[in-house]
């Protein structure tokens, strides 16, 4: 009973502190971009793999400070093997993301700094849990992001890191 009361109280507090929608930003936004990254460990052995990625991330701007999204990303990572061959591997990720815009002056200078995280699945060797932390900023309609992530699979874990540049469609209200 105490847990139900505590959970209900926290939900009511959260609803009280947030508005239903953003005043400055359109509610639905889509970000498309690509980047460079690397991967260490995992299914292909303990080696450092580098490559590129592309992504699309539809988002819902809950308030001026919070955005929820669904990140669909695919990365191509390659490394030369011990026998001289160059291997290229595809690494798709599906994540639910959340971003917090902590810059209080974004209305004046049109730059919005953020931190975020995501939780989802990586489809490398079966389905593995995946967690990312990211930070960056948006300037006008462009978004620069640095991220680091890792899988929850203990048999074949790997670490992912990358930097990406994206274009945001429908970001500002007119």
C-alpha positions as a printed NumPy array, in Angstrom:
array([[  0.   ,   0.   ,   0.   ],
       [  2.858,   2.354,   0.822],
       [  4.431,   1.72 ,  -2.608],
       [  1.141,   2.519,  -4.361],
       [  0.78 ,   5.796,  -2.484],
       [  4.428,   6.733,  -3.152],
       [  4.149,   5.906,  -6.863],
       [  0.891,   7.855,  -7.211],
       [  2.409,  10.836,  -5.402],
       [  5.468,  10.853,  -7.666],
       [  3.308,  10.646, -10.797],
       [  1.127,  13.535,  -9.616],
       [  4.209,  15.594,  -8.777],
       [  5.653,  14.905, -12.233],
       [  2.416,  15.899, -13.931],
       [  2.248,  19.056, -11.861],
       [  5.792,  20.119, -12.808],
       [  5.405,  19.634, -16.556],
       [  3.134,  21.221, -19.126],
       [  1.245,  19.258, -21.714],
       [  3.349,  20.496, -24.611],
       [  6.162,  22.803, -25.607],
       [  5.511,  26.512, -26.193],
       [  8.613,  27.134, -28.323],
       [  9.01 ,  23.905, -30.302],
       [  6.713,  21.908, -32.543],
       [  5.443,  18.742, -30.846],
       [  6.592,  16.283, -33.522],
       [ 10.102,  16.449, -34.952],
       [ 12.217,  14.118, -37.058],
       [ 16.004,  14.07 , -37.038],
       [ 18.005,  12.46 , -39.849],
       [ 21.78 ,  12.224, -39.876],
       [ 24.959,  10.258, -39.882],
       [ 28.213,  10.018, -38.056],
       [ 31.493,   8.346, -37.337],
       [ 32.012,   5.878, -34.56 ],
       [ 33.797,   2.924, -33.175],
       [ 33.122,  -0.305, -31.385],
       [ 35.235,  -2.427, -29.083],
       [ 34.743,  -6.105, -28.312],
       [ 31.619,  -8.095, -28.99 ],
       [ 30.698, -10.797, -31.436],
       [ 33.727, -10.252, -33.67 ],
       [ 36.377, -10.518, -30.931],
       [ 38.192,  -8.066, -28.699],
       [ 39.299,  -5.591, -31.307],
       [ 38.636,  -1.972, -32.145],
       [ 36.308,  -1.474, -35.086],
       [ 35.689,   1.884, -36.762],
       [ 33.113,   2.987, -39.261],
       [ 30.111,   5.114, -39.971],
       [ 26.458,   5.176, -39.081],
       [ 23.179,   6.623, -40.289],
       [ 20.022,   7.185, -38.286],
       [ 16.499,   8.521, -38.156],
       [ 14.913,   9.608, -34.882],
       [ 11.287,  10.742, -34.687],
       [ 10.629,  12.704, -31.484],
       [  7.816,  14.129, -29.436],
       [  8.663,  17.37 , -27.632],
       [  6.848,  16.96 , -24.309],
       [  7.933,  20.345, -22.92 ],
       [ 10.585,  22.921, -23.774],
       [ 12.991,  20.877, -21.639],
       [ 12.04 ,  17.234, -22.413],
       [ 11.834,  15.22 , -25.645],
       [ 11.047,  11.527, -26.128],
       [ 12.08 ,   9.674, -29.261],
       [ 12.676,   6.392, -31.056],
       [ 16.193,   6.03 , -32.478],
       [ 16.607,   3.721, -35.471],
       [ 20.305,   3.499, -36.323],
       [ 22.501,   1.328, -38.471],
       [ 26.279,   1.291, -38.344],
       [ 28.886,  -0.268, -40.59 ],
       [ 32.068,  -1.165, -38.719],
       [ 35.213,  -2.647, -40.185],
       [ 38.591,  -3.932, -39.066],
       [ 41.438,  -5.84 , -40.625],
       [ 41.73 ,  -9.392, -39.425],
       [ 44.824, -11.319, -38.396],
       [ 44.939, -12.977, -41.823],
       [ 44.994,  -9.668, -43.741],
       [ 41.309,  -9.575, -44.697],
       [ 39.186,  -6.534, -43.986],
       [ 35.859,  -7.33 , -42.326],
       [ 32.816,  -5.078, -42.549],
       [ 29.973,  -5.722, -40.123],
       [ 26.518,  -4.187, -39.863],
       [ 25.203,  -3.209, -36.419],
       [ 21.546,  -2.074, -36.226],
       [ 20.11 ,  -0.484, -33.053],
       [ 16.545,   0.3  , -31.984],
       [ 16.237,   2.536, -28.906],
       [ 13.702,   4.577, -26.962],
       [ 15.436,   7.863, -26.12 ],
       [ 14.919,  10.817, -23.84 ],
       [ 16.672,  14.189, -24.003],
       [ 16.779,  16.942, -21.402],
       [ 17.56 ,  20.466, -22.689],
       [ 19.347,  22.158, -19.795],
       [ 20.24 ,  25.486, -21.435],
       [ 17.917,  28.131, -19.991],
       [ 18.802,  30.783, -22.597],
       [ 17.851,  28.825, -25.713],
       [ 15.149,  31.359, -26.63 ],
       [ 17.721,  34.139, -27.038],
       [ 20.659,  32.496, -28.767],
       [ 18.849,  29.625, -30.577],
       [ 21.354,  27.081, -29.223],
       [ 19.958,  24.262, -27.109],
       [ 22.375,  22.084, -25.109],
       [ 21.139,  18.673, -24.013],
       [ 21.977,  15.423, -22.274],
       [ 20.121,  12.221, -22.963],
       [ 19.964,   8.493, -22.677],
       [ 18.428,   5.595, -24.508],
       [ 17.425,   2.034, -23.829],
       [ 16.671,  -0.605, -26.418],
       [ 18.084,  -3.442, -28.457],
       [ 21.086,  -4.094, -30.675],
       [ 20.576,  -6.755, -33.315],
       [ 24.146,  -7.999, -33.761],
       [ 24.221, -11.594, -32.575],
       [ 20.593, -12.126, -31.705],
       [ 18.909,  -9.404, -29.682],
       [ 21.015,  -7.762, -26.987],
       [ 19.966,  -5.021, -24.59 ],
       [ 21.619,  -1.684, -25.323],
       [ 22.057,   1.471, -23.231],
       [ 23.464,   4.821, -24.429],
       [ 24.383,   8.129, -22.85 ],
       [ 24.687,  11.174, -25.079],
       [ 25.246,  14.89 , -25.005],
       [ 25.377,  17.675, -27.551],
       [ 23.637,  20.748, -28.826],
       [ 21.218,  21.979, -31.461],
       [ 21.892,  25.158, -33.415],
       [ 19.065,  26.252, -35.712],
       [ 18.076,  22.953, -37.341],
       [ 21.419,  21.155, -36.959],
       [ 22.232,  18.814, -34.084],
       [ 25.701,  17.634, -33.016],
       [ 25.754,  14.631, -30.68 ],
       [ 28.454,  12.607, -28.905],
       [ 27.351,   9.244, -27.512],
       [ 28.682,   6.201, -25.73 ],
       [ 26.813,   2.953, -25.296],
       [ 27.181,  -0.654, -24.274],
       [ 25.268,  -3.919, -24.518],
       [ 23.838,  -5.859, -21.646],
       [ 24.971,  -9.206, -23.005],
       [ 27.604, -10.665, -20.679],
       [ 28.788, -13.327, -23.131],
       [ 29.643, -10.931, -25.968],
       [ 29.618,  -7.382, -24.561],
       [ 30.812,  -4.447, -26.562],
       [ 31.276,  -0.727, -26.127],
       [ 30.041,   1.743, -28.76 ],
       [ 31.128,   5.372, -29.115],
       [ 30.424,   7.923, -31.793],
       [ 29.843,  11.463, -32.906],
       [ 27.051,  12.407, -35.281],
       [ 25.606,  15.366, -37.115],
       [ 21.912,  15.512, -37.883],
       [ 19.306,  17.75 , -39.455],
       [ 16.07 ,  18.361, -37.534],
       [ 12.837,  18.75 , -39.513],
       [ 10.019,  20.843, -37.97 ],
       [ 11.948,  22.036, -34.939],
       [ 10.727,  25.607, -34.319],
       [  7.261,  27.078, -34.228],
       [  6.739,  30.033, -36.538]])
